[in-house]
Amino acid sequence: MAAMASCEKEYVSRTRRSKAHFMKAKKVLPAGVESNVRFFEPYPFVAKRAKGPYIYDLDGNKIIDFALGYGPMMLGHNHPRVVKAAHAQVDKGTMFGVSPDIALKYIEVLQKAMPSMEMVRFANSGTEATMHPLRVARSYTGKDKIAKAEGSYHGGHDYALQGVDIPEDMLKDKANQPSVPFGTGIPKAISDLVVMYPFNDWGVTEEVITRNADDLAAVIIEPVQAGGGCFIPRDNYLKKLRKLTKELGVVLIFDEVLTGFRVALGGAQEKFGVKPDLTSIAKIAGGGYQLAAFGGKKSIMSEIIPDDEGNVYHGGTYNGHPVSVAAGLETLKILSRPGTYAKIDRIGDSLFDGLRDVSEDRGVDTWIESIGSMGQMYFTDKEVVMWRDAFDVDRDAWHEWFMYSLGKGVLFGVPHADEHFFTSLVHSKDDIRESLEISDVAFGKIARQRA
């Protein structure tokens, strides 16, 4: 474990039980955690319970939570209506192995929000929700290659784990960036089937996709790129991509795992007025329970229908799990209420705009990219609008801000400088004010250290 930085001291002093738990967990869990994303130095705290906008750890600390389960808890933790819906379904049965009646009710609400999803299949995670539509697209087109944006994250399957984090010594020009596997254990042959393009650079994106069109089954994209933090599409980038892929006969897949039901009830496709061929959803879809889905044009999704000539295989023991569907359905009903997204965006703007103001007042250079309730803060004096822009940022300053804030009881999102954080429907003005006051002190410390 690395030497303790000054910004970590209060955190360490307040989380002794978490540390003891972590040391024990390391003996049976690789890195002591259930997901690599959860690990950070000096060690991650351990949750005991959560309610509303707060997590309570093993040491009894009350923490204002802007990670929100890494995205799903749009309504906050343990929303009473969602809990009631889940409990009601538990009383009816938790696992049938055949189709539950509630599944169609969910799809009806989903299709009102996202009309592009003409046919839908359930899954259990964001990884599954992107893996299956890529397979469907390959079957539909008879082609093997896919294109994805450099730095984007589409889950943990081999096609998706390409170009997620490209070491600087392996960076080439944006028009000719080879795929680089993220981590080991991924067959090298997969890299040859993935084409990289730069999100938000339309000229190069158009060149790359057009050059490879004859071999491309699909272009998959986070319509707001969250891989690397948060990057908002600019200059009608998504509409241009939709037009190009339609002209070239390439399937366009929107990975709305993070943006679905967050930037609007109908996700980024509603927000930016673009209709993809296929869509992937997860995170908020289950209201904190394991639920995902993918769907789109009937002509493409019909590849899954079993017939004598063969078909795309899609299965899963827990697909359409009744308890998850019940919780997700109640979540979507709550989010469908008039005025909900105006309130959600207002809360998000109050945090992200506040951070801009406080960092500026303290003389700390930051670039904050946000859209409603989702964003990220980069410590830099430069504009950050695409993934490569985020290479030249002060990660040490980010760590100091993050750890100082956590020591004072504020969790600013996924614990890595190239991730993001969120607000929920239940964060109060006092939660935002307290979080900004703590950040103000952190920025002051950073400014003095760099003076």
Secondary structure, 3 states (H helix, E strand, C coil): CCCCCHHHHHHHHHCHHHHHHHHHHCCCCHHHCCCHHHCCCCCCCCEEEEEECEEEECCCCEEEECCHHHCCCCCCECCHHHHHHHHHHHHHCCCCCCCCCHHHHHHHHHHHHCCCCCEEEEECCHHHHHHHHHHHHHHHHCCCEEEEECCCCCCCCCCCCECCCCCHHHCCCHHHCCCCECCCCCCHHHHCCEEEECCCCHHHHHHHHHHHHHHEEEEEECCCECCCCCECCCCCHHHHHHHHHHHHCCEEEEECCCCECCCECCHHHHHCCCCCCEEEECHHHHCCCCCEEEEECHHHHHHHCCCCCCCCCCCCCCCCCHHHHHHHHHHHHHHCCCCHHHHHHHHHHHHHHHHHHHHHHCCCCCEEEEECCEEEEECCCCCCCCHHHHHCCCHHHHHHHHHHHHHCCEECCCCCCCCCEECCCCCCHHHHHHHHHHHHHHHHHHHHHCC
